[in-house]
Amino acid sequence: MGAGPGDPNLLTLRAAELLAKADAVVLGDEAHRPLLRHCREGVEVVEDDLVKRAKHGQLVVRLCEGDPMLFSSITEEVAACAAAEVDFEIVPGVPPATAVLTYAGIPAASAVPEFRVVDAAQDQDWAAHAACRGTLVIYNGIGDAVAIGKALIAGGKPDTTPVAVSSGGTTTEQYTVVSSLGRLQPDLKHAGFTEPALIVVGEAVGLRDKLSWFETKPLFGWRVLVPRTKEQSRSLSEQLVAYGAVPEEVPTISVEPPRTPQQMDRAIKGLVTGRYEWVAFTSANAVKAVREKFEEYGLDARAFAGLKVAAVGEATAQALVEFGVKPDLLPSGEQSSEGLVAEWPPYDSMLDPINRVLLPRADISTDTLVAGLTELGWECDDVTAYRTVRAAPPPAPVREAIKGGGFDAVLFTSSSTVRNLVGIAGKPHNVTVIAVIGPQTAKTAEEFGLRVDVMADQPSASALAAAVAEYGAKQRQAALAAGDTPRRPSQNRRGARRRAR
């Protein structure tokens, strides 16, 4: 089975289907491990005895880099299957020869409809390949790139012929240097290329400036720390990946039920029996806690009939909508407790038969909302719906990366994530971009001695990711305007390897 060129999302549908059914998988390369997410729980990762396992009725998947029929010798394994009368299937994969070029912004065959792929480990007739009028792609040639360039010139290629060398293709480690046949030696001298890499020769390389889309993403290659609970960080991480980043989720908060559930039990009973006029939700976690209590009692969103519901922001409102409840009040300005109070109507005994508000919240919530509603004439039942506790420290390499500048950015989505991250892992390095979800989180970060570089224009995880992407794009544009090579923040720390991109 072809594992594709590197990006795990370029796996074929047929490959994913068979991985889901597999009893055993041979990775072939550790880089293929992310593909195991398609497998069922309990699948075995093995190295040998493929035929023996298949003879015993197991479905065994052997992953091969790229396409198994292109420069990947599987003939011996196929012959062994045939000799043992074991059924086999060869599943094509997306080959690096085309995928890496696409990710580098180089069209495989543009003005001249000729596309030639060569394995330098097997074919070194460079005089014949110099006659290629279109695009020449060379596998396994990075160690001899300069010699290959000279051989192609000797074979008749002009020394000005454009060349691109790309390693880590289709992944966020992709690194491409554009040169010419005559300048390969000085341009590759400090590049530090290793296999797998491709050498691309031809005029199509010249179109990269216009067509490059992957390496020009605003956060391309940025290692971004997402200090949230696993459940909360998923959508944020997906958004960061779309911007080209490599998110690393480090739980700093664990959301747990309240120590004494009786308070929530009474609140849910009061909600059903008409004790409250309003219910105000200040987080998606509060919505989740109430929803779980409803399910425990066999209730659903219909229990909110006759109640007015408020949400502090878009993310909380979305959690309510997914529950089947449309909020009656959502701040139009600042999405915070202050913003909610600013638009909350004062209690009017003529209009409001009941003056009580239910606030299901975290155990560490501030008093801003309660104080504001009390001043407006409302009586609040501030109920602990869930507890936030500090998570265990991350592994040592992650702690070292946080303190040593290994992360390019850290995204703080609440004051508690600031306190807890510093508590379990230490302060981020001063080269790391500090991004916060709002003013209160910024204030907490500054209290811990952190310089705030980015603040979301509205308090949502999506807006925070977008703000960091905009910051990254501006940094890139500024570097290019100054004639410099764009660099990730982590590359600015002392002793960091300085490799031009």
N, C-alpha and C positions, 0 to 999 in steps of 0.2 A: 504494500500500500504506500502510495506517495504521500509523504507528510507535508509537502509543499515547501516553499522557499524560506520560511522562517516565521512569518506572521501566522499564529495559530488560527486566525480567522479566515485564512485562505484555504483551509481544508475543504475537500469536496463533500457534497452531501452524501455520496455513496460511502466515503471513508467514515464519516461520522456515524452513519447507520450501522456499519459493521463493527465499529468500536463499541457501540452501545450493546452489541450482542456478544462481544468477545469474552471468552473464558480466560485467555492469557494474551499478553501483549509483549512483544519484543521492541524496546524503544529504539534501538539502533544508535541513538545519540541522546544524551541527557537533555539537550535543547528541545526534544520532542515531549518532555514530561507534561507540559501544559495541556497536551492533547488528551491526557487521561481523564480530563473533566467530562469527556463524552462517554466514558465507560461506566458500567454499573458498579455498585458497591461490591467489593470483594474480588474484583478482577485481579489476576496474578500478573506481576511484572517479572518476566523470566528472561533468560539469556540463551538457553539451548533446549535440546530435546523437542524441537518443534514437530518433527515428523512423528515421534513417539506419542506426543500429546494428541496430535490430530488423529492418530490411529485409535486412540482411546476415546474418541468422540468429542474432543474439545475443538472449539473454534479459536484458532490462533492467528493473531494479526502481527505481521512483521512490518514495522514502519521503516521506510527508506527516505532519505533526504530528496526533496524535489519530486521528480518523477522516476519511478523505479526502472523504467526502460531507457533513461537518458543518462549515460555515463555512470550507471550504478549496476554493477554486475550481480545479478540475482540468478544467473543461469544454473549455478551449482545447487542452490536451494530448490529451484523449480525442478531440476532433474531428480533430486532426492525425493521430492514429493511424487513425481511421476513413477519413479522406480518402486516406491512403496504403495502405489495405487491410492494415493491420498488426493482428493480433489483440491484444486487450488484456483485462486482467482487473482489476477493482477489488476490493481486499481490505480489508474493514472493519477498523477498529482500535478499541481501547478509548478512548472519548472522555473528555477531562478533566472534562466536565460531570458525569459520574457518579463517575469514579475519584478525582478530587481530593477530592470530598465524602466519599467512603468513607474515604480516608486521613486526612481531617481529623476524622472521627468525626461526620459530619453525614448523617443519612439523607435520601436524595433526596426521598422523599414519605412522611411519617409519618402524623400525625393527619388531614391533608387530602390526598386523593389527586389532587393537581394538581402538575405539575412543568413549569416553563416555562423555556426556554433562549433567551437573547437575545444578539445580537451588537451591542454598542453602536456599532460602526463603521458599521452599516447600518440599525439600527432604534432610533429615539429617541422613540418614542411612549410616554413614561413615564406619562402619564395612563392609558393603556389597561393598561399593565403593573402599575400600582398596584392594579388590581382582582384581581390574582392572589391567590387565597386560600391557596395552598400555598407551594411553594418556587420562588423566582425566581433563576436563575443567569445572571450577566451576564459575557460575554466582552468583552475589549478595552475595558474601562471604567475601568481603574485611574487613568488620568490625569484623569478627570472624576468620580471617585468621590463627592466632596463634592457636586458639582452634581447628580449623579444622585440622591443621597440627598434633596436638597432638592426635586427634581422629583417624586419618589415621594411625599413628604409632601404636596406641593401637590396631588397627584392623589388624596389621601385616605388614604394609609398612615399609621398612628400613628407619631409620632416615636420611640416606644419599641420599634418592631419590631426584633428582633435581626438583626444583620448580621455576617457573617464575611468577611474578605478574606484570601485565601491565595495565596501565590506559590511557585514552585518545586515545585508539587504532585507528590506521589508519589515525590519524590527526598529525599535526606537534607538538601537545602537548603530543604525545605518550611518555610514560616513563616506562621503564621496569627494574625491579630488579630481578636478578637471585640469588637463594638461594637453600636451601635444607629443607626438612621437619623439621629437627632438629635445624636449624638456623633461622627459620622464625622470631622469636621474636627479636633478636638483629638486623637482617638485615632490618626489616621493621620499626624499632623503630622511625627513623627520616625521613621516606620516605614520609609521608604525603599523602598517597593514599586516594582517594575518589571514589565513584561510578560515572560513570560506570567503572568497572575494572574487569579483569578476572584473576583467579588463574589457572595456568597450571601445572599439576603434571605428571611426567613421564620422562623416559630416553631421549625422543625426545628433551627436553629442552637443553640437552648437545650439540646439533647440532647448537645452536644459534650462537656460535662463528664463525662458518664457513658460515652460511646462512644469517646472519643479513645483510640487504641491505637498510632498510629504515632509521633507527636511525643512521646509519653510513654515511649518505649523508654529503657532505662537509659543508653545511650550515644548517644542520638539526636544526629546531626550531629558527633559527636566525630571529629576527624582523628587517627587512631592509627597510629603508626609501628611497623612489624613488621620488626625487623632480623634477618632469618634468610635461609637459602638459599631460593630460589624454590620448590623442591620441598617443603621443610618448611613454608613459610608458607601454603600453599593452604588447608588445612583450618582453620587458625587464622583466616585472613582471612574465610572463609565464616561462621565462628561469630561474629566481630565484626560482620559485616554484619547477622546476625540480631538483634544487640543494638542496631542502628541506627547503628553507627559507619561511618566511611569509612576503611578500612584502606589504608595505603600501604606496599607491600613494598619494602624497601631491603636488598638483599643486602649483608651485611657479612662473610660467610664463604663461601668456595668450598671444596667438598669434592672432593679430588683423590686419585688412587691413590698408594700409597707410592712413594718414589723407587726403591727396590729391591724388586721383587715376590718375590724368592726366599724371604724369610722367611715370607710368606703361603703360598707354594707348599709349603714344608716343613710348615707348620702343617696345611694341608688334607690333605696326605699322611698326617701323623701322626694326624689325626682319623679317617681312614678305616681305618688299620691298627691302631687300638686303643692309641695312645700315651696318650690322655687318659681320665680318669674323668669330668671335668666340662668344660663350655664355658660361660663367663660372658659375657653381652652387656650392655654398659653404655650402648648407644644404638641407635636404629633404623638409624643410618648403619653401625654395625658389622654388623648383620644384613644390610643391603644389600650390604656389601662381601663377606661370606662367601657370600651367595647368588650374587653375580656370579661368584665363583671356582668355585662348584659348577657353574654353568651352563657355564663355560669348560671344565671337565673332564667334562661330561656327567653330573654327579651331581644328585641331588635330595634332598629331606628324609629319605629312607630311610637316608641315610648317618649320620644321628644315632642310629640304632638301637643300643641298649646304652649310650648316653651319657646323663649327667644334664645338663640345661640350666638355667641360671639367667638371669633377666632383672632389670635394676635397677629397672624401673618399668613402668607400664601401657602406655605408648606403645611401649616396646621389646618387651613381651610381645605386643602386637597385631601388630607387624611379624613376629614369630616365627610367630604363628598363621597369618598370611597366607602364610607360607613353608611351612606345613604342620607346624610344630613346636609342641607344647604345653610351656611351661616347667615344670620340676619344682620350681623355687624362685623365689618372688617375695616381696619384703619386704612384710610386713603392716603395718608402721609407716612410718617415713620411707623414701621411695623415693630412695635414694642409695647410694653405695658403702658408707657407714657402716651404713646400714640393711640392706644385703645381707650385710655381714660379721657383723652382730649375729645373723642367723638362719642363717648358714652352719654346717653341722655340722663338728666337728673331725675330722681324719683319724684313722681307726681301721683299723689294719692287718688286723684280723680281718674287718672288713666291706668294706673298700675294697681291691680287688686292685691298684689303681694309685693313686698319690698325686699325679698331675699334673693341673693345671688350665690350659686354654687361655683366654687373655684377648685376643681380637681387638679392638683399641681405636684411638683417635686417637693421633696422634704427640705430642699435648700433654697426655695424661691425667695425673692426679695419681697418687701412689704409695699412696694410702690403701687401695685394694683389695688390692694386692699385699702390702703390709705386714700387713694383717689376716689374709689367707689363710695367709701364711707363719707367722704366730704360731699359727695353728690346725693347723700341721703339714703344710700343702699346699705343693707345689712348683709355681710358676707360670711359664708361658711367656707373657710379655707381648709380644704381637706387634702391630706397626703395621699395621692393616688399611686405614687411610686417613689422609690429611693434611688438616688444616684450615688454609687460608691466607687472609690478609686480602684482601677484594674491593677493586675499584677504588672511589674516592670517588664518591658519588652526584652528580647534577647540581647546579649552583650554587643554584638555587631551593630544592632540598630541604635543602641544607646551611644556607642562610639561615633556613629555617623551623625547623630543629632548634635552631639557636643563638638565634633570635629569638622563640621561643615560639609558632610557628605550629602546632605539634602539641599536641593536648590530652593525649596519653599516649604513652608508649613502653613496649613490652613486651620485657623482656630474658629470653631463654630459656636463657642460659648465661653463665658468666663471660667467655667469649671474645667473645660478642656485645657485652658492655659495653666490653671493651678495644678491639675492632675498630671499633665505632661511634664512640667518642671519637677513635680514631686517624684515621679517614677523614673524619669530619664535625664533630668538636668535641663539647663537652658540651651536653646538652639544657638549655634555659632553665629557670629555677627555678619557673616556673608549670606546667611540664609534669609530669603525674603519672608517677612512675617505678614500674613494676610489674616484679617479679622472680619467677622460677620457684621459688626456694628459698634457703635460708640462705647457701650458698656464693656464689651470684650476688649476693645482697644485700651480702655482705661486700666483694666486688669493686667493686660500685657505690659503696659508701661510701668505699672507698679512693680512688676517682676524684672524691670530693667531691659525690656525688649523694645527695639525700635520698630514701630508699625509702618510698613511700606505700602500696604494696600488695604482699603476698607470697601466692602460691598456697598453699592448704592441703595440696596434694600436688604433686610436681614433674612436672606435665604441662602441655602447651600449652593443653589444654581447660580445666583447672582455673585456669590463669592468666587466660584470657579471662573465665571466670565470676567470678573474684575482682574483676577490673576492673569488670565489669558491676554487681556488688554494691556496689562503692565508688561508682560513678556514681549508682546508685539512691538510696543513702543521702545523697549530696550534694544530689540533687534534692529528696528528702523534707525534708531540713533547711532548704533554702531556702524551700520552700512553707510549712513550719511557722512560719518566721520572718516570713512575709508578703512574702518577696522573690521575684523572678523567677529561676528556675533559670538558671544561666549555665555555659557550658563553661569549662574551665580557661584556654584560650587567650584568652577574653574578659576575663580578669583582669589581663593584662599591660598595662603602661603604654602608652597610645596606642591600645589596641585599640578598635575600634568597639563601642560599647555599645548593642546593640539588644535590646530586651525580647523574650522568647520566651514 
